[in-house]
Amino acid sequence: MADELFRRVAIAGNPNTGKTTIFNALTGLRQKVGNYPGVTVEKKTGRFFGSHGEQMELIDLPGSYSLQVRSPDEAVARDLLLGRVAGERRPDVIIAVVDASNLDRHLYIAAQMLELGIPVVVALNMVDVAEERGLIIDLVELKERLGVPVIPMVAAKGTGIIELKQAVSRSPLPKPEQRAQLPIVFEREISTLAKTTGGGAEVARMDAMLYLSLDQQGLASSGLDESMLAAVNASQSRLRAAGIDPIAAPVDARYDWVAVICSAVIRRQGEDTEGLTLSDRLDMVFTHKLWGWVAFVAMMALMFFCIFTVAAYPMDWIDGGISALKDWASARMSPGNLQSLVVDGIISGVGGVVIFLPQILVLFFFLGLLEDSGYMARAAFIMDRLMSRVGLHGKSFVPLLSSFACAIPGVMATRTIENRKDRIVTILVAPLMSCSARLPVYIVMIAVMLPAANAFQSAGIMLSMYLLGLIAAFVMAWLFKNTLLKGETPMLLLELPPYRAPALRGIVQRMWERGLIFLRRAGTVILALSIILWALMTYPKPENPDATKSEALAHSIAGRMGHTIEPVIKPLGYDWKIGIGLIASFAAREVFVGTMGQIYNIEDADEENEELREQMRSERRPDGSPLFTPLVCLSLMAFYVLAMQCISTVAIVRRETGGWRWPLFQIAYMTGLAYLAALVVYQGGKLLGFQ
């Protein structure tokens, strides 16, 4: 009930218009992320204060090209604006974000918003880009033609934020009176159909128009009852008899109206306005058949190089803090089970994961740069040439690229894919991308395999792991598209936004959000797993009080589990101790490092992870040969590249696909693929004479 006291503001518009930048600028850190009631589409809300100090609620809607939807994301934006989302009231005002440099394309959805009967404020963003292109927009004329406030903005620089707050704070806000004019016959059919839809007049009118614009397939999946379906079909038949296409007529009317407005308000200046822009010149490199790939690989290599160099200093600070905390806890607690739980279980288990936070933040920083600069769409474009060969298009690459940070947002990003089969295929292969949770495993194994490796060597090995996941994703996508989920290869229709300077504040804010999510995960899931693992590796205790630590571990429940699966994993070069790590990390990949720390009982170390690496290098098999040979390290990395080891991702896949069929299949095929790859690496390497 308290939320109803606030003015509710929805921020909507095409993708890549700066909606999120405006949202972050208005709300700062007063925001939260969740899901819309009953659906899995992410909901981002926040609070901000208007120009008179009143508190308002801001909703960041998914980017949409039209209210005539093609994807789950667009459906949520439409349904919330029409009041169809259960438990969510309609917005009191809409901020329609429009790219000033693409006014003719981006005004279309704004035209639809003007038909909703909700006050609209147009945020004309990126006016600086428009000016660079020689476009002068008559703001007074545009405001007159649209009949709503128009605020010129450069959101990345904070320009226009105060004016936008003032515009949405007006009370009362007048409803729009301008709209595209439809044929009289069409308006008559809308009025007739609107009487049967219910709801307010403007909502009923928009509902009727959207129903009339559906084809037979869309009507069949719309959920309309038989009487309403018959009424829509009758209206469409009458329109066709009058020579009017019910699907094309409203689209043509809006585009004609937008064209008239643009011709009246846009003026070009300069002699070279038809020449190449900076974006055009950059695209000659970044979308080139050869140089585009070179640039993409170079950016990925730079990212991994920075992960190993820039993040090294804060990692050392965290490492020292964890060691000091262990010393402090050990000194103030009496030896015994409680001390072992706190020091060896909680601090070692959680600390062994938290230490990698700086590298994860560097990863998110680079992904933020790529997204905000406009390069992400170019990456999708160049990848379309490759992805079309496996039956997908470039849109599927955006969720895959997002999965490099975390598979959860990557899986959720598949909502922008219109075709359900393509969406399922993308969901099935998205977790093959090496997410940030795999970083701790890669980093430790590279250090164990090559103790003297420099940053270039480490980055090269890391890049090869990411490429392995990418290649595996393409191969499996091709296999699925030709067997389980056959379908035509879709055509890529993608708008390339102009290059722009990334908003550093927004990137830092997203790093902050993801860092908190990582720490929250470390403080909950990983903490719980660390305690459980400590208990499994401690009990039951051996009857012989003089038993060694290794004998005590072998006698424990975890040791028995490791010994049980040892015959299965022995062909991969693993022993029962590694088996314990594999079992534990099926809940969360990054737990493997903490588990190894608990297994080898690392204590009183100045450099906790260096101590762990040294212990792993010195570990021996019963015959005296080293356990963690380069082949075993490579085998483990190959396994972790391909295995599905994340309960949270499994839960999201179940929600996105509507059942357990696809998540269980995903777990089975990825585990089998990981085992096969690890087997090939280890046994193939031995056949070639490697150790």
Long-range contacts (C-beta under 8 A, 24 or more apart in sequence): 3-57, 4-89, 6-47, 6-55, 6-56, 6-57, 7-50, 7-54, 7-56, 7-57, 7-92, 7-93, 7-168, 8-56, 8-57, 8-59, 8-89, 8-90, 8-91, 8-92, 8-93, 9-56, 9-57, 9-58, 9-59, 9-91, 9-92, 9-93, 9-94, 9-95, 9-168, 10-58, 10-59, 10-61, 10-80, 10-81, 10-91, 10-93, 10-94, 10-95, 11-58, 11-59, 11-60, 11-61, 11-94, 11-95, 11-97, 11-123, 12-61, 12-64, 12-77, 12-81, 12-94, 12-95, 12-96, 12-97, 12-109, 12-113, 13-63, 13-64, 13-96, 13-97, 13-98, 13-106, 13-109, 13-110, 13-123, 14-63, 14-64, 14-65, 14-97, 14-98, 14-99, 14-105, 14-106, 14-109, 14-495, 15-63, 15-64, 15-65, 15-495, 16-63, 16-99, 16-374, 16-377, 16-495, 16-497, 17-63, 17-97, 17-98, 17-99, 17-106, 17-125, 17-126, 18-97, 18-99, 18-125, 18-126, 18-153, 18-155, 18-156, 19-60, 19-61, 19-63, 19-97, 20-60, 20-506, 21-155, 21-156, 21-372, 21-503, 21-506, 22-95, 22-97, 22-123, 22-125, 22-153, 22-155, 22-161, 22-164, 23-58, 23-60, 24-503, 24-505, 24-506, 24-509, 25-155, 25-158, 25-161, 25-505, 26-58, 26-161, 26-164, 26-165, 27-58, 29-509, 29-512, 31-58, 33-513, 36-76, 36-80, 36-85, 36-88, 37-85, 37-86, 37-87, 37-88, 38-85, 38-86, 38-87, 39-72, 39-76, 39-85, 40-72, 40-412, 40-415, 40-652, 40-655, 40-656, 41-72, 41-73, 41-76, 41-412, 41-415, 42-409, 42-412, 48-165, 49-165, 50-165, 50-166, 50-168, 50-169, 51-162, 51-165, 51-166, 51-169, 52-169, 54-169, 56-168, 56-169, 59-91, 62-415, 64-109, 65-108, 65-109, 66-108, 66-109, 66-112, 67-109, 67-112, 67-206, 67-210, 68-210, 68-213, 68-251, 70-418, 71-415, 71-416, 71-417, 71-418, 72-415, 73-415, 73-416, 78-210, 81-113, 81-116, 81-118, 82-116, 82-199, 82-203, 82-206, 82-207, 83-199, 83-203, 90-118, 90-203, 91-118, 92-118, 92-119, 92-173, 93-118, 93-119, 93-120, 93-121, 93-168, 93-173, 94-118, 94-119, 94-120, 94-121, 95-120, 95-121, 95-123, 95-164, 95-168, 96-120, 96-121, 96-122, 96-123, 97-123, 97-125, 98-122, 98-123, 98-124, 98-125, 99-125, 99-126, 99-129, 99-497, 100-124, 100-125, 100-126, 100-127, 100-129, 100-130, 100-135, 100-137, 100-152, 101-126, 101-129, 101-130, 101-133, 101-135, 101-498, 102-495, 103-130, 103-135, 103-137, 103-262, 103-265, 103-266, 104-258, 104-259, 104-262, 104-266, 105-495, 107-258, 107-261, 107-262, 108-254, 108-255, 108-258, 110-146, 111-179, 111-180, 111-254, 111-257, 111-258, 112-206, 112-254, 114-146, 114-147, 114-148, 114-176, 114-178, 114-179, 115-176, 115-179, 115-180, 115-202, 115-205, 115-206, 115-209, 116-202, 116-203, 116-206, 117-175, 117-176, 117-200, 117-201, 117-202, 117-203, 118-175, 118-202, 119-148, 119-173, 119-174, 119-175, 119-176, 120-148, 120-176, 121-148, 121-149, 121-151, 121-164, 121-167, 121-168, 121-173, 122-146, 122-148, 122-149, 122-150, 122-151, 123-151, 123-153, 123-155, 123-160, 123-164, 124-150, 124-151, 124-152, 124-153, 125-153, 125-154, 125-155, 125-160, 126-153, 126-154, 126-155, 126-498, 126-500, 127-152, 127-153, 127-154, 128-154, 128-157, 129-498, 129-500, 132-277, 132-278, 133-273, 133-277, 134-268, 134-269, 134-270, 134-272, 134-273, 135-266, 135-267, 135-268, 135-273, 136-266, 136-267, 136-268, 136-269, 137-265, 137-266, 137-267, 138-264, 138-265, 138-266, 138-267, 139-265, 141-264, 141-265, 142-261, 142-265, 145-178, 145-261, 145-264, 145-265, 146-176, 146-178, 146-261, 147-176, 147-177, 147-178, 148-176, 148-178, 155-503, 156-372, 156-500, 156-501, 156-502, 156-503, 156-506, 179-257, 180-250, 180-253, 180-254, 180-256, 180-257, 180-258, 181-253, 181-257, 182-249, 182-250, 182-253, 183-244, 183-249, 183-253, 185-238, 185-239, 185-242, 185-244, 186-212, 186-239, 186-244, 186-246, 186-249, 186-250, 189-235, 189-238, 189-239, 189-246, 192-235, 193-231, 193-232, 193-235, 196-227, 196-228, 196-231, 197-228, 209-250, 212-236, 212-239, 212-246, 212-247, 212-250, 213-246, 213-247, 213-250, 213-251, 214-247, 215-247, 277-498, 278-499, 279-374, 279-496, 279-498, 279-499, 282-499, 283-378, 283-496, 286-375, 286-378, 286-382, 287-378, 287-381, 287-382, 289-385, 292-378, 292-382, 293-382, 296-379, 296-382, 297-463, 299-366, 299-370, 299-375, 300-463, 300-466, 301-459, 301-460, 301-463, 302-366, 303-362, 303-363, 303-366, 304-458, 304-459, 304-462, 304-463, 304-466, 305-455, 305-456, 305-459, 306-362, 306-366, 307-359, 307-362, 307-363, 307-439, 307-459, 307-462, 308-359, 308-443, 308-455, 308-458, 308-459, 308-462, 309-455, 310-358, 310-362, 311-358, 311-359, 311-361, 311-362, 314-357, 314-358, 315-355, 315-356, 315-358, 315-359, 316-607, 318-354, 318-355, 318-357, 318-358, 319-355, 319-607, 319-608, 319-609, 320-606, 320-607, 322-347, 322-351, 322-354, 322-355, 322-608, 323-605, 323-606, 323-607, 323-608, 325-351, 326-351, 326-603, 326-604, 326-608, 327-604, 330-603, 330-604, 337-538, 340-534, 340-538, 341-531, 341-534, 343-603, 344-534, 344-598, 344-601, 344-603, 345-530, 345-531, 345-533, 345-534, 345-535, 345-598, 346-527, 346-530, 346-531, 346-534, 348-530, 348-594, 348-597, 348-598, 348-602, 348-608, 349-526, 349-527, 349-529, 349-530, 349-531, 349-533, 349-534, 349-591, 349-594, 349-595, 349-597, 349-598, 350-522, 350-523, 350-526, 350-527, 350-530, 350-594, 351-594, 351-608, 352-440, 352-593, 352-594, 352-596, 352-597, 352-608, 352-609, 352-612, 353-440, 353-522, 353-526, 353-590, 353-591, 353-593, 353-594, 354-519, 354-522, 355-440, 355-608, 355-609, 356-439, 356-440, 356-443, 356-590, 356-593, 357-515, 357-518, 357-519, 359-436, 359-439, 359-443, 360-436, 360-439, 360-514, 360-515, 360-518, 361-511, 361-514, 361-515, 363-404, 363-405, 363-436, 363-439, 364-405, 364-436, 364-510, 364-511, 364-514, 364-515, 365-507, 365-511, 367-401, 367-402, 367-404, 367-405, 368-502, 368-506, 368-507, 368-510, 368-511, 369-502, 369-507, 370-401, 372-500, 372-502, 372-503, 372-506, 372-507, 373-499, 373-500, 373-501, 373-502, 374-496, 374-497, 374-498, 374-499, 374-500, 375-499, 376-401, 377-494, 377-495, 377-496, 377-497, 378-496, 380-492, 380-494, 381-492, 381-494, 381-496, 384-492, 384-494, 386-474, 387-474, 387-477, 388-489, 388-492, 389-474, 389-478, 390-474, 390-475, 390-477, 390-478, 390-481, 391-422, 391-425, 391-477, 391-478, 391-481, 391-482, 391-487, 391-489, 392-422, 392-425, 392-426, 392-477, 392-481, 392-489, 392-490, 393-422, 393-489, 393-490, 393-491, 393-492, 394-492, 394-494, 395-492, 395-494, 396-422, 396-425, 396-426, 396-477, 399-426, 399-430, 400-426, 400-429, 400-430, 400-433, 400-470, 400-473, 401-433, 403-430, 403-431, 403-433, 403-435, 404-433, 404-434, 404-435, 404-436, 404-466, 405-435, 405-436, 405-514, 406-435, 406-436, 406-437, 406-514, 407-431, 407-433, 407-435, 407-646, 407-649, 407-652, 408-648, 408-649, 408-652, 410-435, 411-649, 411-652, 411-653, 411-656, 412-652, 412-656, 414-656, 415-656, 418-490, 419-487, 419-490, 421-481, 421-485, 421-486, 421-487, 422-485, 422-487, 422-490, 424-485, 424-657, 424-662, 425-477, 425-480, 425-481, 425-485, 426-477, 427-653, 427-656, 427-657, 427-662, 427-666, 428-476, 428-477, 428-480, 428-662, 428-665, 428-666, 428-669, 429-472, 429-473, 429-474, 429-476, 429-477, 429-480, 430-473, 431-644, 431-646, 431-649, 431-666, 431-670, 432-469, 432-470, 432-472, 432-473, 432-476, 432-641, 432-642, 432-670, 433-466, 433-469, 433-470, 433-473, 434-465, 434-466, 434-469, 434-641, 435-589, 435-646, 436-518, 437-588, 437-589, 437-590, 437-646, 438-465, 438-589, 438-590, 438-640, 438-641, 439-590, 440-589, 440-590, 440-592, 440-593, 441-585, 441-589, 441-590, 441-592, 441-593, 441-636, 441-637, 441-640, 442-637, 442-640, 444-593, 444-596, 444-609, 444-612, 444-613, 444-616, 445-633, 445-634, 445-636, 445-637, 446-633, 446-637, 447-609, 447-613, 448-613, 448-616, 448-617, 448-628, 448-633, 449-628, 449-630, 449-633, 449-634, 450-630, 451-613, 451-617, 465-637, 465-641, 468-638, 468-641, 468-642, 468-677, 469-641, 469-642, 472-641, 472-642, 472-673, 472-677, 476-669, 476-673, 521-588, 521-648, 525-587, 525-588, 525-647, 525-648, 526-588, 526-590, 526-591, 526-594, 529-584, 529-587, 529-588, 529-591, 530-591, 530-594, 530-598, 533-558, 533-580, 533-584, 533-591, 533-594, 533-595, 533-598, 534-598, 536-561, 537-580, 537-598, 537-599, 549-601, 553-577, 553-599, 558-583, 558-584, 571-679, 571-682, 571-683, 572-635, 572-639, 572-675, 572-678, 572-679, 572-682, 573-629, 573-631, 573-632, 573-635, 573-682, 574-632, 574-635, 574-636, 575-621, 575-627, 577-619, 578-627, 578-636, 582-639, 585-640, 585-645, 586-643, 586-645, 587-645, 587-646, 587-647, 588-645, 588-646, 588-647, 588-648, 589-640, 589-643, 589-645, 589-646, 592-640, 629-691, 630-690, 630-691, 631-681, 631-682, 631-685, 631-686, 631-690, 631-691, 632-682, 634-681, 634-682, 634-685, 635-678, 635-679, 635-681, 635-682, 635-685, 636-678, 638-674, 638-677, 638-678, 638-681, 639-674, 639-675, 639-677, 639-678, 640-674, 641-674, 641-677, 642-670, 642-673, 642-674, 642-677, 643-670, 643-671, 643-673, 643-674, 644-670, 644-671
